[in-house]
Structure formats: C-alpha cells, structure tokens
C-alpha cells in the first residue's frame, strides 16, 4: 500500500471549466508557473478529481506534467463518482465510476493514479458494483490503491467488509474534512467532517483502526490564517480556537498555519493534509510543518 505524503497540494481551483482556448493564454501560463513553483518548493503530491472545473483541472495538470516530464516524481490522487446535483445524485455505479476513471487518465495523459477515491457517498448505493469496479482497476494497473472521500464511519466499515469479500487490498485512506476548527454549517451537501466534538467518535475509529486520514480544508478555508468571522467556520468557538492557535504560534515561533497542521500531524492516527498553497513560500511553510509535533496537552488546549 502506498504511503501518502503528509502535505498534498490541493488543485481544485486550477484549470478552467470552459475550453482552454477561451481561458486566455496569460492565465494558463500563470497557473503553469504556479505548479512549477510548488514542485520547486518541494511538493510531490497533488489532489485532483474528475469533478474539479468539470475536468479542466485535470486537463491543465496533464498538459503541465507532460511538458515537464514529472510523472515519475509525483504522487497523484484522483477522485470519481461525484454526484450531479439535482440530476444524478448517485454516480457510484460501475458505469459512472469506470467512465470517470478513464476520463481522468485520459485528461492527465497517464496510465495510473497512485490513489483513487470514491468522491462522495450516496448511502443508498449498493457497494458491490463499486468494489468490483475498483478491483478491476487495481488488477489492470490503473490505480495503485483505493479509498473514499466524505463517507461516514458506518459506510466505511461496510465497504471495507465488501472489499475483503472481493479480495481487494485494504482501503488506503478516508478523506473527510478535518481541522482544528469545526463547521458552523457544512459548506456543501453531503460533506463529512471528523472535526470538533461531533467528530470525536470518528476520530476514535481512526485511532482504533489506524486508517489514514487525508484531511481537506485543514486551515478552515483560510479562517485560521485570516480575520474572517462569518462563513461556514464563523462561530465563537472557532474564533477562540484561532486565538489559542495564534498564542501557541507565538510561543513556538511557528506560523498559525504550521500550528494548525501540526495539530493534525499530532493525532493518534496517520494524517495527511490537502492544502491549497498558491506560492512557493507558503508551500515551503506547509511542508516544514510535516516535521512539527504538539504535546498531548497542547492538542487538548487547542481543542478546549
């Protein structure tokens, strides 16, 4: 089973929904330079998905990766099966998953993804077609490992059992929201979080089983590193956590972002963090956090 790097660059905002020629050459070149800067800073892992910019993220990334000859140096995470809201709420079918995977490989101009996640659960969807589709992709060498994104613990346990019956390798990761700050309200329908008091049971599951977490929005969509007071993270409890993170950052000589990432890396289960860094300096700061740890008392004080 591949080991996910601790810091993964989120690419959801890169690329274009419209055909590339309509986006303008200057914007394309700017985004290609951004990817260059992230790699030069030391980033080797990227979070992608068939749904990002309706495939535009993968098109941009595939062009960049081929032009730089970087495929062998990168750990690539893909996702498929995201619903079409209001049109197809369940796309965790064999046909939809296979179509998403092959379209991603084609847009990325590669033969295999290092990790492939079922992007968002539809709790009524039967598990056997998903497991068989993943098994075929593994046998054909189109993915190295599999996992889920935004699935509840109950559904994770159910698909793990179905995967064992089918003879699949163990799940490599679950990708929920996880951060020092919790939601005041979910940002999207169907999102799953293991943060805050409500996520304590899910965190216990990961501690008990050792199932790695690929945490999205670990900085609270910028809430922890800004003066934001509203939005889905705007709450008195989160504002208080932010102030405690700032105080600890001053004591430690770290940035607030590094404290927030160290909080994740100090959990009793493996955690990797998907961070949307737009500059080499921010990425270097995030990568440096991979070696930082907090004491159990500091973790408890931040959560408070």
N, C-alpha and C positions, 0 to 999 in steps of 0.2 A: 504494500500500500504506500503510495507516495506521501511524503511529508509536506504539508502546506507551509510555505514561508510565513513567518509571523506578520509581516506587513505586506499587504496586497493593494495595489493601486486600483481604485475604482474608476472605470472608464465610461460610466453611463452618460455623462454629459458631453462626451466627444462624439464627433460624427454628425450626420445630417439626415433628417427624415426625408428631405427632398433628394432627387438625384444629385450626385456630387457636382455636376457641371453647373447646377443652379446655385450652389452654395458660395461660389466665388473662390478663385484661386488663392487669394491672400488669406482667407480664413482656413482653407485646407492646409496651407503651408505653416500657418501659425500653430495649428493643432499637431502637425507632424513634428514641429520643433519642440512642442510640449512633451511629446512622447520621447523624443531624443533626450531631453533634459532629465526626465525621470530615470531612464536607464543609466545615463551618465552619473546620476546621483547614487546609483547602486540598486535600484529597484529591479527585481527579476520576475515579479508575479503580477498578473493583471486579472481583474474580474470583468467578465464580458457576459452578454446574454443576447439571445435571438431577438428579444423584445426591445433592447436599447436602441432608441432612434429608429425603430422599425427596421432593424438590420443595418442602419447607417453606421453605427459604432463599429460593427464587425467589418464592414467594407473599408472604412478608413484604416482600421487596425491591420487588416490583411494587406493593404497596399503598403503601409509603412513597414510592416515586418518583412515583407518580401524584398522591398527596396534596400533594407539594411542587412538582410541575411541573418536575422536574430533568432529564428525559431528555436534552435537548439539551446539557447541561453535562457529561455523564458518558461515560466510555469503559467499555463493558461487555464483559466476556469471559465466554463461555459454553462449556460442555463437554457432550458427549453420547457415548453408546456405552459407558458404563461397564458392566462385567460384573455379572451377578447371581451372586455366588459360589455354586458348587455347583449352580446351577440353569441359568443360561445364561452359560457362560464367554466365549462370543463374541457380543457385541452390536454388532459393527462391520458389520452388514448394512445394506442400503439401507432396509429397513422400520424397523429399530430406530433408526437414525440420524435418519431423517425424523421418526419419532414423537417422539424426544427433543427435536429442534429445535423442532417445532411446539408441543409441550407447554411448553417453556421460554418461547417467545414469548408463549404464552397466559398463563402464570402471571406473567410480568413485565409484561404489558399493553403490549407494544411490538411494532413491526413488523420490527426489525432488530437484530442483535447486531454489535458492532464487530469482534470476533474470535471465531471458533468453533474449538474444539479437539476432536480425537478423543481421548477421555479416557484410555483405557488400551489398549495394543495387545494383540491376540491374534495371535501371529506366524503362525499357520496361516491366518488370514483372507485371502481374496483382496482385492487392492487396488482393482480396477476398480469394484466396486459403491460403495466409499467415495468414490472420486474422482468418479464420476458424480453421486452424491448431493450432494457439495459443489458440483460445478459447477452443478447445478440451483438450489441455494440461493443461489449467487452471482448467477446470471442473474436470479432472481426478486427480488433485493434483500433477502433475508432475513438475509444475513451480508455483511460488508464484506471480510473476509479469513479465512483458514483456517490451521490449524496442528495440532500433535499434542502430547499430554502423555503422558510415560512411554513413549517409544519409543526403541529402540536406534538407533545411527547407521546400521546396515545397513538397517533398515526405513525410516528417514527417507529415505535415498538411494533406496530402491526406490519409495516413494510419490511422491517428487519426480519421478522418471522417468515414472511412470504419469500424474502430473498434467500434465507437459509434453505427453505424447501426447494428452491430453484437451483441451489448450488452456487449462488453468487458470492463473491468475496464480501467481507463486511463493509458496511457503509463507512465512507472516509470522513464525512463531516456533515453537520447540520448548520445551516446559515440563517439564524434568526437575527432580529435586532438585539444588540446588547451594548450597553453603555452605562457609565456612571449615572446618567440622567435617564429618567423614565418618561413615557409619553403622558401628556395631559389628554391626548386623543391620538389614535393611530393615524399615521399620515396617509395610508392607503387601505382600502378594504381588503381583508384577507392577510394583512401583515401580522406577523407573530413576533412577540418580544419575550426575552427572558430577563429583562432588566427590572430593577425595583422590587418592592415587597411582593408584588403579584408573580414575579418570576422566580421566587425562591425555590419552589418545587421543581421547576425545570432545571435550575442550576444544580440542585441536588441530584437529579437524574444524570446530568453530565459528569458530576463528580463521582458518582457511583459506577458509571459505565466507562468513563474515560473517552466518550465520543467527542471528538474535537468540534469546536465551535468556530465558524467563520462569521465574525460579527460585522454586520453592516451598520452604518451610521454610528460609529463608536464615539464621535465627538458631538453627537446630538445635532447633526446638520449645522454645525457651527455655533450652536448655543453655548457650548463650554468655552469657546475662544472669542466670544463677542459680548455685546451688551444686550442681546436680544431678550425681550421679556414676554413676547407673545408666541404665537405659533403652537405647534403640537408639543413643544417642550416647555412652554411657558407656564410655570407653576411656582409657588413659594418654595416648595420642597426642592425643586431643581435649582432655583436661584441660590438656595442655601448650600446645596452641594457644590455649585460653581464657586462660591466664596471659599468653601473649605479647600477645594482643589487649588485655588489661587494662593491661599495661605501656605499649603504644602509645597507648591511650586517655588515660592519664595524661600522656604526653609531648605529645600533640596537643591536649589539652583537649577531647576528644570523649567521648561515651559509648561503651561497649563495642558497643552495637547499631550506632552510627554507624561504628565501625571495621569491623564485620562487613559492613555494607552497602557501605562504601567499597571493601572488598576485592573485592566483586562488580563494582562500577562501574569498577574499575581494570583489568579484564580486557581482552585484545586483541580483544574482540568485544562487540556490544551486549548488555547485561543489564538486565532489569527484575526487580524483587523483589516477591514477594507476601508481605506482612507482615500478621499478624493483630493489629492495634492496637485496643485496647478504649477508649482515651481520646484526647481531642483532643491532650493534651500529648505522648503517645507518638507520635501520628501526625505532629505538627509536628517532632518529633525525627527521625523516619524521613524525612520529606520534605526536611529540611535536609541529610540525607546525600547526596541526589542531586547536590549540587554539590561533594562531597568526593572527593578522589583520593589514592591512595597511590603512592609511588615503586615502581619495579620491585624495588628492594632490600627495601623494606618488605613487599611481597607475598611475596617469597621467604622472608623471615624469619618471617612468619606461618605459612606452609606448613611450612617446615623439616621 
